[in-house]
Amino acid sequence: MTILADANPALGYVPPARAGKVHPVDEVLPIGQLAAYGFQHVLAFYAGAVLVPIIIAGALNLDQQQLIHLINADLFTCGIASLLQAVGVWKIGVRLPLLQGVTFTAVSPMIAIGLTAGGGTPGLLAIYGSVLVAGVFTFLVAGHFAKLVRFFPPVVTGSVILIIGIALLPVAANDIVMGKGPNAIQNPVMLKNIAYALGTLALIVAIQRISTGFMATVAVLAGLVIGTLVAWILGDAHFGEVAKADWVGYTMPFYFGMPTFSITAILSMIIVMIITMVETTGDVYATGEIVKKRIRQDDIGRAIRADGLATFIGGVFNSFPYTCFAENVGLVRLTQIKSRWVVAAAAVIMIILGSLPKAAAIVAGIPHPVLGGAALAMFAAVAVVGIQTLSKVDFNNHANIVIVSTSVGLGMLVTAQPFVADAFPPWAQIMFGSGITLGAVAAIGLNIVFNHLGAGHATVVAGRPGDHAVTLADVNAMSSAAFSKTFGGLVENTPWVLERAYAMKPFADTIALRTAFHDALLTGSAEEQLQLMNSFADLGSEGDADNAYRLDHVNAGIDGLDAEDQGHVLELARAYRKHFAFPLIVCAREVERYERVLANGWSRMANSPGVERAAGLIEIAKIANYRFDDLVANANPIAAAHIERFVQHPA
């Protein structure tokens, strides 16, 4: 029997060979596959990788040769940074398929630092001084920061990412108009520039609409290539520097000179790196979920140490702050190629590209309007990521509304009117000269004030503020009877739903409270679900004037029909109940006209009872959602001034 057990894993014993099976993250693929998949990562990454040095060079008025060196330095250091993160050494690097690139968070602050120092090479040297110190700071605090993740919930990270995306859009717009003011807008050259930008943007959108899979991930790169080709054919893209550039070169440390150090610039860059740590933390958790690998606190510390060391190396080799590139996290999800050695292969390819000045010269020849059109798509996409993150936030808690609105407002103030910084002393101008920095500091500070200091900001979920208001803490302390009296109107006072929702206490926020009712609906037996459905009145019936379901339809404008239309609705309701033995349930808030109710209801008569029961439960969940929103809106009139009030009538 022992022999059989050893030979048959189904009997419960796992042979030693299988017990030591390599995790997909650590799997070393054949050389050909590593090269192919690695090059795919480079293609998806390339446009974003070179965008930052191009933007910085344009803002600081650097010449073409300086731009070529910046691009080479960026690619070269990206390769080193990615090797640190994916391969790892000592306690540095999370050892996941994460590609490193220059963070867009730093663009606006770096431009502010550079221009404050006078632009050109002096501006670069001020940037590199702040990058060096910020890199050391990040490396040293990595382990401590990993313990502070609770101070950066989605309300903070979402606000910061949204601000980053919106604050960078003017940079793209400036590239499109080539820095010209409104007086030049009718100039034929200006109109051509706008045409290049909009054409590039249209190409990117078209590729993403028509293509699927890998091609969609390189839509920005394809748009840049095609837009540049069109500009070259029309004589507006010039590549004279390509012939002058060497075939092979190397990135020299401190190529532009020894960095200069400014306290205000350093503080600004440290704030950028704190934001970058939050970004990296999110990317690590996202990648861990994709590759099915548990992420621990130590993993976050190793990932951030890699960012810190890569940023310090960037300051030495004439590059900028580094973070995990979200675009390539998406590519891992898309391809399901989980090996970190694929990213290592991509890193080697980038180091090679960073040693080819001619390749950088070609990239440097991309016309600014074409680049601006692509940048519009990329920066707006960053803002969308922020919106997606904010979708996880409980906005029934008024404190979260204050955090997001105030931080975004401050960020946009400085972005729209950058001269505001001139009103402050020099030490504060770096902070107030960057919408990203000011908005991020505001989001972090307000989150601490509202959610971590003192007793906190109570979330009111029922009643009226200051007048028997029911807070989330009150709900968690309620008896079953009080819970049923407060929330019974959500589900027609059906006892079993209320009992099971109550059993899911405590509720962390209003989202958890809402989810409890959804989950409770799914746990009911067939008989219980039928009881719930039969608690709803028939459509079109006079019934109880105070029936909540009837009031839903009155408030939606579906009730109050003339006699003929009322008769049609009642005829459908009676036929439906006779056929299925439960009422036709329709969420009134999602119906535009009663004719749709009739058409949809009669068509559903051909469905099986099981399908209709499931459809009815879905409609009940929608109705409960809207009633819950109304209940919270009554309790929080400032947060939802225009939501119709839900009138609750407990049994």
Disulfide bonds with the S-S distance in Angstrom:
none
